[in-house]
């Protein structure tokens, strides 16, 4: 045991014994005063003080040893009680028993509250999962009606809003499943260009409606080891953001020249403020653009970051207000999480 760990305990014990020290000192001083007043030999109080000091030192250090052992036991219990309170040392008196009873009552209340919260969370997750699947039926019916009615006025705008609704539903499902995503992963080698074009096809409604925004896809040779469904979810979120924040301009998808393992989705849109960049992957953070009329949920990039982390990929963003944003997904680093 190092001095740095022992000295604080020793000083704490000394403060605990301060009253006893004062009483002993007061008794010794009283003995000397009485001896002087009666003009008795000083050997008697000196001998008494030495005897009391020797006995007191034995009791002091034995008490410190017990104090330190209890301190070490409590530190060990504190390290072990991250999820459940361990058994406390036996109380030495009625006050310690009272403190132990209070701690036990608080622990029972905590466990009861945690069980209730877990039950409510499970019920909410079950409800929203069921709702997400049920809402897909009328959304699919609306999409079918749009396909069967190509001449209705405003069809493009309706198709765009329907796509947004479908994507919000997918976002809810992604948010509910992110904690147990490992159970749903099916990693395989996938042709990158086919994967990107499939995602682009799903979000094409946004670019068709925004005629002033063009989408360019460069050659994307090779394959990547990933989960097709979850990577498509990420790519659709990123492409949707690019279309949302690029009312006029170009969105390009290409492989970085200096890093062929990095897929880049770059736009010439609004860009992101420098002060917002460090927080864009935080859950619920919307930033200046999200609060400026775009009705952002603050979940899209958070889910992208979490999913890519589980897939063993990394994501980074560089941006400049008024000049656009580049989202970079690197496949070369990390470890695919499969449990």
SULJOZI-V789571 format. One record per residue. N is the residue number from 1. RES is the residue in one letter. PSI is psi in whole degrees, 0 to 359 (999 if undefined). NEAR is the number of other ideal C-beta (glycine too) atoms within 12 Angstrom. D_LAST is the distance of its C-alpha to the last C-alpha in Angstrom with 2 decimals. Layout:
n=N res=RES psi=PSI near=NEAR d_last=D_LAST
n=N res=RES psi=PSI near=NEAR d_last=D_LAST
This chain:
n=1 res=X psi=123 near=14 d_last=40.23
n=2 res=X psi=161 near=8 d_last=41.34
n=3 res=X psi=327 near=10 d_last=44.24
n=4 res=X psi=328 near=9 d_last=42.12
n=5 res=X psi=330 near=14 d_last=40.19
n=6 res=X psi=319 near=18 d_last=43.26
n=7 res=X psi=316 near=15 d_last=45.89
n=8 res=X psi=322 near=17 d_last=44.37
n=9 res=X psi=319 near=26 d_last=44.15
n=10 res=X psi=314 near=23 d_last=47.71
n=11 res=X psi=324 near=15 d_last=49.10
n=12 res=X psi=319 near=18 d_last=47.41
n=13 res=X psi=323 near=26 d_last=49.07
n=14 res=X psi=319 near=20 d_last=52.38
n=15 res=X psi=324 near=15 d_last=52.24
n=16 res=X psi=325 near=20 d_last=51.53
n=17 res=X psi=9 near=22 d_last=54.62
n=18 res=X psi=320 near=14 d_last=56.81
n=19 res=X psi=319 near=12 d_last=58.95
n=20 res=X psi=320 near=19 d_last=59.69
n=21 res=X psi=316 near=19 d_last=60.68
n=22 res=X psi=321 near=14 d_last=63.03
n=23 res=X psi=318 near=15 d_last=64.60
n=24 res=X psi=316 near=23 d_last=65.23
n=25 res=X psi=319 near=18 d_last=66.69
n=26 res=X psi=320 near=14 d_last=68.87
n=27 res=X psi=317 near=20 d_last=70.09
n=28 res=X psi=317 near=24 d_last=70.95
n=29 res=X psi=319 near=16 d_last=72.78
n=30 res=X psi=318 near=17 d_last=74.69
n=31 res=X psi=318 near=24 d_last=75.69
n=32 res=X psi=319 near=22 d_last=77.03
n=33 res=X psi=315 near=15 d_last=78.93
n=34 res=X psi=318 near=17 d_last=80.55
n=35 res=X psi=316 near=21 d_last=81.47
n=36 res=X psi=319 near=15 d_last=83.10
n=37 res=X psi=323 near=11 d_last=84.96
n=38 res=X psi=3 near=13 d_last=86.42
n=39 res=X psi=40 near=9 d_last=87.06
n=40 res=X psi=162 near=16 d_last=85.29
n=41 res=X psi=142 near=13 d_last=84.02
n=42 res=X psi=348 near=17 d_last=80.69
n=43 res=X psi=327 near=12 d_last=79.51
n=44 res=X psi=307 near=18 d_last=78.65
n=45 res=X psi=326 near=25 d_last=76.07
n=46 res=X psi=316 near=17 d_last=74.71
n=47 res=X psi=320 near=16 d_last=74.25
n=48 res=X psi=316 near=24 d_last=72.69
n=49 res=X psi=319 near=23 d_last=70.24
n=50 res=X psi=317 near=15 d_last=69.22
n=51 res=X psi=314 near=16 d_last=68.67
n=52 res=X psi=321 near=22 d_last=66.71
n=53 res=X psi=318 near=20 d_last=64.68
n=54 res=X psi=313 near=14 d_last=63.78
n=55 res=X psi=318 near=15 d_last=62.76
n=56 res=X psi=322 near=23 d_last=60.92
n=57 res=X psi=320 near=17 d_last=58.99
n=58 res=X psi=312 near=14 d_last=57.84
n=59 res=X psi=323 near=18 d_last=56.69
n=60 res=X psi=309 near=23 d_last=55.17
n=61 res=X psi=329 near=18 d_last=52.96
n=62 res=X psi=322 near=15 d_last=52.02
n=63 res=X psi=321 near=21 d_last=51.08
n=64 res=X psi=321 near=24 d_last=49.07
n=65 res=X psi=316 near=18 d_last=47.17
n=66 res=X psi=320 near=19 d_last=46.29
n=67 res=X psi=316 near=27 d_last=45.42
n=68 res=X psi=320 near=24 d_last=43.10
n=69 res=X psi=319 near=18 d_last=41.36
n=70 res=X psi=320 near=24 d_last=40.74
n=71 res=X psi=315 near=24 d_last=39.49
n=72 res=X psi=320 near=19 d_last=37.01
n=73 res=X psi=319 near=19 d_last=35.85
n=74 res=X psi=323 near=24 d_last=35.38
n=75 res=X psi=320 near=19 d_last=33.42
n=76 res=X psi=319 near=16 d_last=31.07
n=77 res=X psi=321 near=21 d_last=30.73
n=78 res=X psi=323 near=15 d_last=30.08
n=79 res=X psi=334 near=12 d_last=27.17
n=80 res=X psi=348 near=15 d_last=25.75
n=81 res=X psi=37 near=19 d_last=26.38
n=82 res=X psi=324 near=9 d_last=23.71
n=83 res=X psi=334 near=11 d_last=22.67
n=84 res=X psi=139 near=13 d_last=25.54
n=85 res=X psi=127 near=21 d_last=29.07
n=86 res=X psi=170 near=19 d_last=29.94
n=87 res=X psi=130 near=17 d_last=33.40
n=88 res=X psi=157 near=24 d_last=36.11
n=89 res=X psi=154 near=22 d_last=38.90
n=90 res=X psi=134 near=11 d_last=41.95
n=91 res=X psi=146 near=18 d_last=44.37
n=92 res=X psi=338 near=15 d_last=47.63
n=93 res=X psi=181 near=10 d_last=49.72
n=94 res=X psi=329 near=10 d_last=49.83
n=95 res=X psi=316 near=11 d_last=48.68
n=96 res=X psi=325 near=17 d_last=45.44
n=97 res=X psi=320 near=16 d_last=44.96
n=98 res=X psi=316 near=13 d_last=45.51
n=99 res=X psi=319 near=18 d_last=42.91
n=100 res=X psi=321 near=23 d_last=40.43
n=101 res=X psi=321 near=16 d_last=41.20
n=102 res=X psi=315 near=16 d_last=40.65
n=103 res=X psi=318 near=24 d_last=37.24
n=104 res=X psi=320 near=19 d_last=36.26
n=105 res=X psi=317 near=15 d_last=37.50
n=106 res=X psi=322 near=16 d_last=35.56
n=107 res=X psi=319 near=22 d_last=32.36
n=108 res=X psi=318 near=16 d_last=33.02
n=109 res=X psi=320 near=15 d_last=33.65
n=110 res=X psi=315 near=18 d_last=30.48
n=111 res=X psi=321 near=18 d_last=28.33
n=112 res=X psi=317 near=14 d_last=30.26
n=113 res=X psi=321 near=14 d_last=29.85
n=114 res=X psi=320 near=16 d_last=26.09
n=115 res=X psi=319 near=14 d_last=25.84
n=116 res=X psi=317 near=14 d_last=28.11
n=117 res=X psi=318 near=14 d_last=26.20
n=118 res=X psi=321 near=14 d_last=22.86
n=119 res=X psi=316 near=14 d_last=24.81
n=120 res=X psi=321 near=14 d_last=26.43
n=121 res=X psi=319 near=16 d_last=23.23
n=122 res=X psi=319 near=16 d_last=21.69
n=123 res=X psi=317 near=14 d_last=25.02
n=124 res=X psi=318 near=17 d_last=25.18
n=125 res=X psi=317 near=22 d_last=21.71
n=126 res=X psi=318 near=15 d_last=22.69
n=127 res=X psi=311 near=16 d_last=26.05
n=128 res=X psi=328 near=22 d_last=25.05
n=129 res=X psi=314 near=22 d_last=22.45
n=130 res=X psi=317 near=17 d_last=25.28
n=131 res=X psi=318 near=19 d_last=27.74
n=132 res=X psi=321 near=25 d_last=25.74
n=133 res=X psi=322 near=19 d_last=25.61
n=134 res=X psi=322 near=16 d_last=29.26
n=135 res=X psi=339 near=22 d_last=30.60
n=136 res=X psi=334 near=23 d_last=29.37
n=137 res=X psi=307 near=16 d_last=32.04
n=138 res=X psi=329 near=17 d_last=35.06
n=139 res=X psi=318 near=25 d_last=33.63
n=140 res=X psi=322 near=18 d_last=33.31
n=141 res=X psi=320 near=14 d_last=36.82
n=142 res=X psi=320 near=23 d_last=38.18
n=143 res=X psi=320 near=24 d_last=36.77
n=144 res=X psi=319 near=14 d_last=38.39
n=145 res=X psi=322 near=17 d_last=41.65
n=146 res=X psi=320 near=24 d_last=41.62
n=147 res=X psi=328 near=17 d_last=41.17
n=148 res=X psi=353 near=12 d_last=44.07
n=149 res=X psi=72 near=15 d_last=46.27
n=150 res=X psi=345 near=12 d_last=46.41
n=151 res=X psi=6 near=9 d_last=49.77
n=152 res=X psi=144 near=15 d_last=49.12
n=153 res=X psi=141 near=9 d_last=50.06
n=154 res=X psi=24 near=14 d_last=47.26
n=155 res=X psi=321 near=22 d_last=44.70
n=156 res=X psi=318 near=21 d_last=42.89
n=157 res=X psi=319 near=18 d_last=42.60
n=158 res=X psi=316 near=22 d_last=41.36
n=159 res=X psi=323 near=29 d_last=38.70
n=160 res=X psi=313 near=27 d_last=37.56
n=161 res=X psi=325 near=21 d_last=37.30
n=162 res=X psi=320 near=30 d_last=35.50
n=163 res=X psi=318 near=32 d_last=32.89
n=164 res=X psi=318 near=28 d_last=32.46
n=165 res=X psi=317 near=23 d_last=32.04
n=166 res=X psi=322 near=30 d_last=29.38
n=167 res=X psi=324 near=35 d_last=27.51
n=168 res=X psi=323 near=28 d_last=27.80
n=169 res=X psi=316 near=27 d_last=26.30
n=170 res=X psi=325 near=33 d_last=23.31
n=171 res=X psi=320 near=32 d_last=23.05
n=172 res=X psi=314 near=30 d_last=23.08
n=173 res=X psi=319 near=29 d_last=20.27
n=174 res=X psi=320 near=35 d_last=18.22
n=175 res=X psi=320 near=31 d_last=19.09
n=176 res=X psi=329 near=27 d_last=18.13
n=177 res=X psi=353 near=26 d_last=14.66
n=178 res=X psi=329 near=31 d_last=13.80
n=179 res=X psi=335 near=17 d_last=12.35
n=180 res=X psi=34 near=16 d_last=9.73
n=181 res=X psi=331 near=31 d_last=9.53
n=182 res=X psi=331 near=22 d_last=5.81
n=183 res=X psi=346 near=15 d_last=6.93
n=184 res=X psi=3 near=24 d_last=9.80
n=185 res=X psi=139 near=25 d_last=9.05
n=186 res=X psi=77 near=19 d_last=11.05
n=187 res=X psi=140 near=26 d_last=11.93
n=188 res=X psi=162 near=19 d_last=15.37
n=189 res=X psi=123 near=16 d_last=18.64
n=190 res=X psi=134 near=28 d_last=20.79
n=191 res=X psi=124 near=19 d_last=24.47
n=192 res=X psi=315 near=33 d_last=24.75
n=193 res=X psi=320 near=22 d_last=28.19
n=194 res=X psi=321 near=21 d_last=27.46
n=195 res=X psi=317 near=35 d_last=24.46
n=196 res=X psi=316 near=39 d_last=26.70
n=197 res=X psi=328 near=23 d_last=29.65
n=198 res=X psi=319 near=24 d_last=27.75
n=199 res=X psi=320 near=36 d_last=26.77
n=200 res=X psi=322 near=31 d_last=30.36
n=201 res=X psi=323 near=21 d_last=31.71
n=202 res=X psi=327 near=25 d_last=29.96
n=203 res=X psi=7 near=38 d_last=31.48
n=204 res=X psi=334 near=25 d_last=34.76
n=205 res=X psi=321 near=31 d_last=36.51
n=206 res=X psi=317 near=35 d_last=36.48
n=207 res=X psi=330 near=33 d_last=38.08
n=208 res=X psi=319 near=21 d_last=40.56
n=209 res=X psi=321 near=24 d_last=41.70
n=210 res=X psi=84 near=28 d_last=41.99
n=211 res=X psi=341 near=14 d_last=44.51
n=212 res=X psi=0 near=17 d_last=45.13
n=213 res=X psi=125 near=28 d_last=41.58
n=214 res=X psi=151 near=20 d_last=40.76
n=215 res=X psi=127 near=33 d_last=37.46
n=216 res=X psi=130 near=22 d_last=37.36
n=217 res=X psi=118 near=30 d_last=34.61
n=218 res=X psi=172 near=22 d_last=35.10
n=219 res=X psi=132 near=15 d_last=34.04
n=220 res=X psi=77 near=33 d_last=30.30
n=221 res=X psi=162 near=16 d_last=29.95
n=222 res=X psi=178 near=20 d_last=26.91
n=223 res=X psi=164 near=18 d_last=23.31
n=224 res=X psi=147 near=34 d_last=20.10
n=225 res=X psi=111 near=26 d_last=16.49
n=226 res=X psi=178 near=37 d_last=14.93
n=227 res=X psi=120 near=31 d_last=14.03
n=228 res=X psi=314 near=27 d_last=17.53
n=229 res=X psi=313 near=26 d_last=17.51
n=230 res=X psi=326 near=39 d_last=16.03
n=231 res=X psi=323 near=38 d_last=18.06
n=232 res=X psi=321 near=31 d_last=21.07
n=233 res=X psi=315 near=40 d_last=20.66
n=234 res=X psi=312 near=43 d_last=20.90
n=235 res=X psi=323 near=43 d_last=23.77
n=236 res=X psi=322 near=38 d_last=25.66
n=237 res=X psi=316 near=40 d_last=25.56
n=238 res=X psi=317 near=41 d_last=26.92
n=239 res=X psi=323 near=42 d_last=29.56
n=240 res=X psi=317 near=40 d_last=30.61
n=241 res=X psi=319 near=44 d_last=31.16
n=242 res=X psi=318 near=44 d_last=33.13
n=243 res=X psi=321 near=41 d_last=35.33
n=244 res=X psi=318 near=34 d_last=35.77
n=245 res=X psi=14 near=39 d_last=36.96
n=246 res=X psi=76 near=34 d_last=38.99
n=247 res=X psi=337 near=23 d_last=41.88
n=248 res=X psi=121 near=17 d_last=43.84
n=249 res=X psi=212 near=26 d_last=42.69
n=250 res=X psi=142 near=24 d_last=40.11
n=251 res=X psi=124 near=39 d_last=36.35
n=252 res=X psi=141 near=30 d_last=35.24
n=253 res=X psi=121 near=36 d_last=31.98
n=254 res=X psi=170 near=28 d_last=31.97
n=255 res=X psi=136 near=29 d_last=30.34
n=256 res=X psi=136 near=25 d_last=31.47
n=257 res=X psi=320 near=10 d_last=34.27
n=258 res=X psi=356 near=10 d_last=33.32
n=259 res=X psi=90 near=18 d_last=29.57
n=260 res=X psi=351 near=20 d_last=28.86
n=261 res=X psi=9 near=27 d_last=25.09
n=262 res=X psi=120 near=29 d_last=25.84
n=263 res=X psi=132 near=41 d_last=26.48
n=264 res=X psi=130 near=35 d_last=29.14
n=265 res=X psi=108 near=46 d_last=30.25
n=266 res=X psi=136 near=36 d_last=33.62
n=267 res=X psi=168 near=39 d_last=36.23
n=268 res=X psi=37 near=27 d_last=39.75
n=269 res=X psi=216 near=33 d_last=39.46
n=270 res=X psi=329 near=31 d_last=39.99
n=271 res=X psi=174 near=29 d_last=37.73
n=272 res=X psi=137 near=37 d_last=36.18
n=273 res=X psi=148 near=22 d_last=38.15
n=274 res=X psi=323 near=16 d_last=37.46
n=275 res=X psi=343 near=13 d_last=37.04
n=276 res=X psi=336 near=28 d_last=34.32
n=277 res=X psi=316 near=25 d_last=32.17
n=278 res=X psi=344 near=15 d_last=30.46
n=279 res=X psi=7 near=22 d_last=29.27
n=280 res=X psi=340 near=36 d_last=28.34
n=281 res=X psi=7 near=28 d_last=24.57
n=282 res=X psi=144 near=20 d_last=25.20
n=283 res=X psi=127 near=19 d_last=24.50
n=284 res=X psi=355 near=19 d_last=27.83
n=285 res=X psi=126 near=25 d_last=29.82
n=286 res=X psi=333 near=26 d_last=32.23
n=287 res=X psi=180 near=34 d_last=34.58
n=288 res=X psi=315 near=23 d_last=38.17
n=289 res=X psi=319 near=30 d_last=37.62
n=290 res=X psi=330 near=28 d_last=35.46
n=291 res=X psi=353 near=16 d_last=38.21
n=292 res=X psi=34 near=17 d_last=40.93
n=293 res=X psi=358 near=13 d_last=40.95
n=294 res=X psi=354 near=24 d_last=37.74
n=295 res=X psi=51 near=14 d_last=36.16
n=296 res=X psi=145 near=29 d_last=32.79
n=297 res=X psi=341 near=27 d_last=30.05
n=298 res=X psi=14 near=25 d_last=28.41
n=299 res=X psi=336 near=31 d_last=24.93
n=300 res=X psi=302 near=44 d_last=24.75
n=301 res=X psi=329 near=40 d_last=24.20
n=302 res=X psi=313 near=30 d_last=22.04
n=303 res=X psi=322 near=38 d_last=19.56
n=304 res=X psi=314 near=40 d_last=19.97
n=305 res=X psi=315 near=30 d_last=19.20
n=306 res=X psi=315 near=29 d_last=16.05
n=307 res=X psi=313 near=43 d_last=14.70
n=308 res=X psi=326 near=38 d_last=15.80
n=309 res=X psi=318 near=26 d_last=14.24
n=310 res=X psi=328 near=35 d_last=10.71
n=311 res=X psi=354 near=41 d_last=11.93
n=312 res=X psi=12 near=28 d_last=13.22
n=313 res=X psi=168 near=35 d_last=16.77
n=314 res=X psi=154 near=27 d_last=19.50
n=315 res=X psi=139 near=37 d_last=22.28
n=316 res=X psi=157 near=27 d_last=25.77
n=317 res=X psi=133 near=33 d_last=28.99
n=318 res=X psi=141 near=22 d_last=32.60
n=319 res=X psi=158 near=35 d_last=35.39
n=320 res=X psi=126 near=20 d_last=39.07
n=321 res=X psi=132 near=20 d_last=40.92
n=322 res=X psi=350 near=16 d_last=43.09
n=323 res=X psi=347 near=17 d_last=41.71
n=324 res=X psi=183 near=29 d_last=38.22
n=325 res=X psi=143 near=38 d_last=34.53
n=326 res=X psi=120 near=31 d_last=32.19
n=327 res=X psi=123 near=43 d_last=28.41
n=328 res=X psi=125 near=30 d_last=26.68
n=329 res=X psi=118 near=44 d_last=23.14
n=330 res=X psi=128 near=26 d_last=22.24
n=331 res=X psi=351 near=33 d_last=19.79
n=332 res=X psi=343 near=20 d_last=20.52
n=333 res=X psi=162 near=19 d_last=18.81
n=334 res=X psi=175 near=19 d_last=15.45
n=335 res=X psi=131 near=15 d_last=12.04
n=336 res=X psi=127 near=26 d_last=9.71
n=337 res=X psi=110 near=24 d_last=6.57
n=338 res=X psi=119 near=18 d_last=3.80
n=339 res=X psi=999 near=11 d_last=0.00
